[in-house]
Amino acid sequence: MIDLRSDTLTKPTDEMRAVMARAEVGDDVYGEDPTVALLEERVAGMFGHEAALFMPTGSMANVLAVRSLVAPGQEVLCEASAHIARAELGAHGAYSGVTMRTWIHPRGQVDLPTVRTLFAPDMGPFFVRTTAISVENTHNFAGGAVLPIQDLRDLREYATGVGVAVHMDGARIWNAHVATGVPLAEYGAIADVLAVCLSKGLGAPVGSLMVGSADAIAEARVWRKRMGGGMRQVGILAAAGLHALDHHLERLADDHAHARLLAEACGVDPVAVDTNIVVVQHADALGFVAAAREAGVLVSAVGPTAVRLVTHLGVSRVDAERAASVLATL
Ligand SMILES: Cc1ncc(COP(=O)(O)O)c(C=O)c1O
């Protein structure tokens, strides 16, 4: 089976497992795990921020990041198909009392004119106040689309002007960086806080980080524990993340090339494929998924007429070519 359902399906390589086995560890709730400390310091530095906090999941990193900017009863603006709006099961409302209003963009991009019309200043007892704007880069449900850096700069300028913060869901910020060459620190400069994942294209089995100011991270450390995310000798997992940053970052370019190959085979304009995700329109998505499975390729339906293919560390060039020829016949 060639598995194109998600880049979360990667399994740790032998080299990664060896590094994990050797990791120096301590109790991270006591702040005594040297490998976690190393990872947090390194990731904070990569994005030009003061501090970072290791967590089990990207969802938890997003929840703690957004709540660091938005108080209960206030709102965050985001694109309608953002992961925080669609796929975190209402966590931002359920845990943090955060409300959301959204704009719609087929490629998940920032629509600044609409953001301007949505923005609500503090109106005392009359309207919900906007305190943050969230962007997702790359945008998962928009097919791994990269947000253009100039749009992000314009957003940053606007947000600063009206006094609201910016959150970036950077679960796949690594793919955006490799696809565009924009330095991670430049993406970091756009956002007050980011959530970044090691467990997607980078191929670590577990792990995400919230990145931000020292104060925001100190507060998030308390909330992480409060929510049951205080972990102990997790240097074993942080070691996987460090290994992934050393060995699996630049190779994301291969995943992007494989995605373009699949796109071409499926009649999708490869120019529209920014990174490692391809969305194929088909009259019967579920039928397509079943037929692909029958032919040895796993893909997922993300709507009645939309099929998603995701390339990753576990898909070689040969796999991608074989999958391309199978999917082309369907
Ligand atoms: C854009 C985006 N943000 C956040 C997440 C959440 O990550 P996790 O599955 O680790 O909670 C995902 C997961 O796929 C994602 O695609």
The ligand as a MOL file (V3000), in Angstrom:
LIG
                    3D

  0  0  0     0  0            999 V3000
M  V30 BEGIN CTAB
M  V30 COUNTS 16 16 0 0 0
M  V30 BEGIN ATOM
M  V30 1 C -2.9910 23.1540 9.8970 0
M  V30 2 C -3.0630 22.2680 11.0840 0
M  V30 3 N -3.0140 22.8010 12.3000 0
M  V30 4 C -3.0570 22.0450 13.4170 0
M  V30 5 C -3.1580 20.6750 13.3420 0
M  V30 6 C -3.2840 19.8800 14.6180 0
M  V30 7 O -2.2510 19.0180 14.8400 0
M  V30 8 P -2.4550 17.7270 15.8090 0
M  V30 9 O -3.0630 16.6800 14.9470 0
M  V30 10 O -1.0650 17.4190 16.2520 0
M  V30 11 O -3.3450 18.1450 16.9140 0
M  V30 12 C -3.2220 20.0680 12.0810 0
M  V30 13 C -3.3280 18.5970 11.9830 0
M  V30 14 O -3.3420 18.0270 10.9290 0
M  V30 15 C -3.1690 20.8780 10.9280 0
M  V30 16 O -3.2350 20.3600 9.6920 0
M  V30 END ATOM
M  V30 BEGIN BOND
M  V30 1 1 1 2
M  V30 2 1 2 3
M  V30 3 2 2 15
M  V30 4 2 3 4
M  V30 5 1 4 5
M  V30 6 1 5 6
M  V30 7 2 5 12
M  V30 8 1 6 7
M  V30 9 1 7 8
M  V30 10 2 8 9
M  V30 11 1 8 10
M  V30 12 1 8 11
M  V30 13 1 12 13
M  V30 14 1 12 15
M  V30 15 2 13 14
M  V30 16 1 15 16
M  V30 END BOND
M  V30 END CTAB
M  END
